[in-house]
């Protein structure tokens, strides 16, 4: 139901996982905030909201994290290539030559 593996191009597209994160994010924030406040006041509903908020936050993380990692890995590869080319230009070396 929820994809765990993504390519960078696939992860850049809007999918149901993004919509799950969009809906759950403010819901988790509200549940954790109100749940923590009511827990401090020793209300049973506060404990329930806090546990539900934490559980939904963990679920949201498991849903959206694979997409974020795929995009991040692709960005890191591009950044590394750019830094190598920049280093070669600064040292006046041909771009295709590996630094020694």
C-alpha positions as CSV (number, residue, x, y, z in Angstrom):
1,X,0.0,0.0,0.0
2,X,2.8,2.4,0.9
3,X,6.0,2.4,-1.3
4,X,9.3,2.0,0.4
5,X,11.7,2.3,-2.5
6,X,11.9,5.4,-4.8
7,X,14.1,6.7,-7.5
8,X,14.9,10.4,-7.3
9,X,12.7,11.2,-10.3
10,X,9.7,9.2,-8.9
11,X,10.1,10.8,-5.4
12,X,9.9,14.2,-7.0
13,X,6.4,13.5,-8.2
14,X,3.3,14.2,-6.0
15,X,1.8,10.9,-4.8
16,X,-0.5,9.6,-2.1
17,X,2.4,9.5,0.4
18,X,2.7,13.3,0.1
19,X,-1.0,13.7,0.8
20,X,-0.8,11.4,3.8
21,X,2.1,13.6,5.2
22,X,0.2,16.8,4.4
23,X,-2.9,15.6,6.3
24,X,-1.1,14.0,9.2
25,X,1.4,16.8,9.9
26,X,-1.0,19.4,11.3
27,X,-3.1,16.6,12.9
28,X,0.0,15.2,14.8
29,X,1.1,18.7,15.8
30,X,-2.4,19.5,17.3
31,X,-2.7,16.1,19.0
32,X,0.8,16.3,20.6
33,X,0.3,19.9,21.7
34,X,-3.1,19.5,23.2
35,X,-2.2,16.0,24.5
36,X,0.8,17.3,26.3
37,X,-1.1,20.2,27.9
38,X,-3.9,17.9,29.1
39,X,-1.4,15.3,30.3
40,X,0.2,18.0,32.5
41,X,-3.3,18.5,33.9
42,X,-3.5,14.7,34.5
43,X,-6.5,14.3,32.1
44,X,-7.1,10.8,30.7
45,X,-8.0,12.4,27.3
46,X,-4.6,14.0,27.3
47,X,-2.8,10.7,27.6
48,X,-4.9,9.3,24.7
49,X,-4.2,12.3,22.5
50,X,-0.5,12.3,23.2
51,X,-0.2,8.6,22.5
52,X,-2.3,8.9,19.3
53,X,-0.2,11.9,18.2
54,X,3.1,10.1,18.8
55,X,1.8,7.1,16.9
56,X,0.6,9.1,13.9
57,X,3.9,11.0,13.9
58,X,5.9,7.7,13.7
59,X,3.6,6.5,10.9
60,X,4.0,9.8,9.0
61,X,7.8,9.5,9.3
62,X,7.7,5.9,8.0
63,X,5.5,7.0,5.0
64,X,7.5,10.1,3.9
65,X,11.1,9.3,4.9
66,X,11.9,7.0,2.0
67,X,10.9,9.7,-0.5
68,X,13.0,12.3,1.3
69,X,16.0,10.0,1.4
70,X,15.8,9.3,-2.3
71,X,15.7,13.0,-3.1
72,X,18.4,13.8,-0.6
73,X,20.8,11.1,-2.0
74,X,20.3,12.5,-5.6
75,X,21.0,16.0,-4.4
76,X,24.2,14.9,-2.5
77,X,25.5,13.2,-5.7
78,X,24.9,16.4,-7.8
79,X,26.5,18.5,-5.0
80,X,29.6,16.3,-4.9
81,X,30.0,16.5,-8.7
82,X,29.6,20.3,-8.6
83,X,32.2,20.6,-5.8
84,X,34.7,18.5,-7.7
85,X,34.2,20.6,-10.9
86,X,34.5,23.8,-8.9
87,X,37.7,22.6,-7.2
88,X,39.2,21.7,-10.6
89,X,38.3,25.1,-12.0
90,X,39.8,26.9,-9.0
91,X,43.1,24.9,-9.4
92,X,43.0,25.4,-13.2
93,X,42.9,21.7,-13.9
94,X,40.9,20.1,-16.7
95,X,37.4,19.1,-15.3
96,X,37.7,15.4,-16.3
97,X,41.0,15.0,-14.5
98,X,40.6,13.4,-11.0
99,X,42.2,15.4,-8.2
100,X,45.3,13.8,-6.8
